[in-house]
Amino acid sequence: MAVNKAPQYSAVNKGAARYALLLDCLADHYPGMLSLAEIGRLTNLPKPTAFRLMKALQEVGFASYDTEQEAYLLGGKMMEMGAKALAQNFAVIARPSLMRIADETRDTAFGVLAENDHAHCLVRITGSYPLRTLSLDVGDIWPLGIGAAGMALLAAHDDDFVERYLESHLSLIANFAPLTAETVRERVRRTRDDGYAMSEGELLSGMSAMGVAIRFPGTGRPMGAISVAALSARLDKPRLSEVAGLLQREAQMITSTLSARRAAATEEESGR
C-alpha cells in the first residue's frame, strides 16, 4: 500500500514534506532496507524524483546507501539526532517528577537515560536537606548494574540480556564497585521482586539510593530510570516503602505522559 502524504501538504511545504515522507518511509521499514523501486512505489514518487531526493538526504547524512544490497537505510546523522531527541524529550518529561521527588523527600533526585549498554545522567534535582549526596553529575555515564538507576535498568531487561551483559561488561562494572557476577544476578532478582533497585554504600560510603525503571510505552523495553539518593540513615526501613511508593507513582506518571505523546503523534500522523 502506498503511503503518499506529499499531495496533502501546501505548496510551500511540499519540498520539506517530500523529504519527511522519504525519511518516514525508511523509518517505517526499520530494520529493513528499501530499494529505489520500493521507495518509489511506497511514496508514489517518480523514480527520478525519489533518486534525486535520496541523493540529497545522503549528502547530509540523513540516509545511507548499501551498495551490496542496492538499498537505502537511515543514515548516521538520523541516529545521532534521534538519540538527542530521545534524551531531550525524556529530560523534559521527567523533570517535573524529579522536582516533586526532591521536594517531598528533601533529597537528590536523578533522571537517567538508557543508552545502548550504559546509563546516562540527564537531570539532577537537589533537595533541601542540608547534607546532600551528589553521587552523579549531569552528563555522567555509568555501566548498567551500577547504582540504583543502573541496577533498575539492568533488571528491567530479560535474563538473556543480563547474562550477555555480565559476560561482556563485568570487568567494567568491577571498576566502579567490587561486585561479582552472582552478586549482580542476586540484585537483579531482588530488584524484580521488590519493584525497585537499592544501592547501599557501594559507590559512596554512608550513601544509599533507590531507583525505578521507565519503560518504552507498548514495548516494555527499558528507556530510562529515576532515582533518589540520600544519606543511608535517611533511607532506613521505616522510610523505604514511602520513598519506593513515591518513585513508582512518578514513574507511572512519566510512562503515562510518554504514552499520551505517542498516541497523539500517531493520531496526527494518521490524520494527514
N, C-alpha and C positions, 0 to 999 in steps of 0.2 A: 504494500500500500504506500502511495506517495505521501510525503509529509510536507508538501509545499505550503509555506506560510508567507512567502515574499509578496504575492499579489495583495495580501491583506494589509500591507503597510502603505503609508503615504509615499508619494514620490520623493519627498525629502529624505525619508528614512530607507528608501529602497536599497541603496548600496550597502548600508550598515546591516540591514535586515538579511541580505543575502549571505554576508559573512557569518552572521549569527546562525542562520539556517544551516550552513555547512558545518559549523562547529557543533551545533545541536545534533546533527546527523551522525558525526563521528562519535560524540559522547553517548548517543543512544545505542550505538553498536559496540561500545566498550565491553570486554577487552578485545573484541574482534577488530579487523581492519576492513576497509572498503575500497574496491577498485573504482576507477573513474566512471566506468559504466554504471556501477551500482549507485554511486553518488548522484549521477545524472538522473537515474530512474527514480531514486527516492526523493529527490528535491524538485523534479520536473524542470531542471535547468538544462539547457543545451550543453552537450559535451564541451564545445569550445569555451563557453562561458564558465562552466564548472572548472575546467582546466586552468583558465586564467585566474580565477578567484583562489583556487587551491594553491597555485604558484605564489600568489601574493601572501597567503597565510604561511606558506613555507618560509618565505623570505624574512618574516618577522618572528618565526619560531612557534607559531600557534599550531602548525600542522607539520607532520613529517611524512616522508615517502619511503617505503620499504622496497628497495629495488628487486630484492629476491622474490617477494610476494606480489610485487607490482600493485601495491595497495597503500592507502593513506591511513594515518592514525594521528591522534592528538600529539602535538609537539611538546618539547620540554618546557617552553615558556608557559604553556597552559597548565602544566603540572606545578610549576612554581607559583603561578597566580592562584591556582586552586588551593594550594596549601596555605597561602597567605589569606585568601578569602575565608577559608575554614577557621583559621586561627583568629582572624578579626571578628567573625561572627560569634564564635564561641566565647571570646573575651567579653564582647558586648552583652551577650545574653546572660553569662554567668555573673557579671559584676554586681547586679542588684542583689542576687542571692548571697554573694560573698560579703556584701556590706551588711546585710541583715545578720549573717552568721557572726561576723566580727562584732556587731553591735550587741547581740544577745549574749554572746559568750565572753565578750571583752578580750578575746584572744585573737591570734592572727589566722586569717583565712586565706586559702590559696586556690587558684584555678589553674589546672594543669591539662594540657592537650596531649593526646596520644599521637606521636609522630613516628611512624614505622616501628622501630624497635626501642624507642625511648620515650620519656615523658618530658615535656617542655613547659616550664612555668610561665604562664602568660599574665597572671594577675595576682597581686598580693595586697591584702587589705589588713592593716594593723588595728587591733582593738585598743581599748582604753586602759587595759591593765598595765600598771607601771613597768613590770618586768616582762619584756617581750621576747619571743622566740622567733628569730628571723633566720630559720634554717635554710630557706630558699630565697633567692633573688629573682626578680623578673628576668627572664632570659636564660636561667639555669636549665641545663639538660642533664637528666639522670636516667640510668637504666631502669627498666621495669623491675618491680620487686623490691626497690629501694624506697624507703619512706612509706608513709601511709597512702599517699596518692599513687605512687608507683606500684605498691602491692595491690591496691584496689584495681588498677588497670590490668595487672598480670592475672589476677584471679578471675577477671571478667572474661578472659579467653578460655577456650576449651583445653582439655588435658593434653591433647596432641601439641597445641601451640606451646603450652608451658614446658613440655619436655624438650621440644626443639629449641626453645629459648634458653633453657638451662644448659643444654649441650653446647650452644654457641656463645653464651654470654656469662656463664658462671664466673669466669675469671674477672670479667669486668665488674660484676656485682661485688665480688670479693675485694675489689679495690676501694669500695665505698663502705662496706661493712663485712665483718667476718662471718658470713653465712654459708652454710653447706647446702648442697642440693636438697637433702632431706629436710633441712630446716625451712627452706623456701617452700617445698611441697606442703609441709605441715601448715605453714602460714597461709598458703593458698586455700587449703581445706578449711581452716578456721575462718578465714575471711568470707568464704561462701556460706558457711554455716551461720555466722553472726550477721551477715548483711553489711558489714563494714570492715575496713582494714585497720590494724593497730601497728604503730611503730613506737617502741618503748625504749628509748635511750640508745639505740644502736648508732645513730648519727651524731647526736649531741647528748652527753651525759646529763641526766636530770630533765630532759625534754621528751615529751610524748606527743603523738599526733594520731588523728583518726581520719580516714578517707573513705569516700564512696564514689563508685564509678558512674559515669554518664554514658549511656549507650545511644548509638545512632537510631533514630526512630525507624521502625519497620525492619531492622536488620539484626538488632541485638549485639552488633559489633561495638566494642568499647571506643568511645570518641574522646573522652577526657575524664577528669575526676575533680572533685572538690574535697578540700581537707581543712582541718583546723589543727593548729599546733599550740601547745601550752606547756608550762612547767608540769612535770609529771604529777606533782601534788595536786594540780588543778584538774587532772583527768583521772581521778580516783574512781573506784567502783560506783559510789553513790551518784556520780555525775555522768558516768559513761552512757547510760541509757538515754539521758536527757539530750546530750550532745549528739549521740547517734541518731536519735529521732529527728533532731533539727536538720542534720546533714541529709538524711533520707528524704525529708519533706522538700528541702530545697532542690535536691537532685531531681525529684519528680517534677517540680515546677519548671526546672530548666528543660527537662525532657518534653514536657507539655508545650513549652514555647517553641522548641525545635520542631515538634510535630505540627504545630499550628502554622509555622512558617513554611514548612514543607508542603502542607496541604494547600496553603494559599498560592504558593508558586506553581503547584500542579494545576490548580483551578485556573490561574491566569494563563498558563500555557495552553490548556485545552480550550480556552475561550477565544484564542486568536484565530 
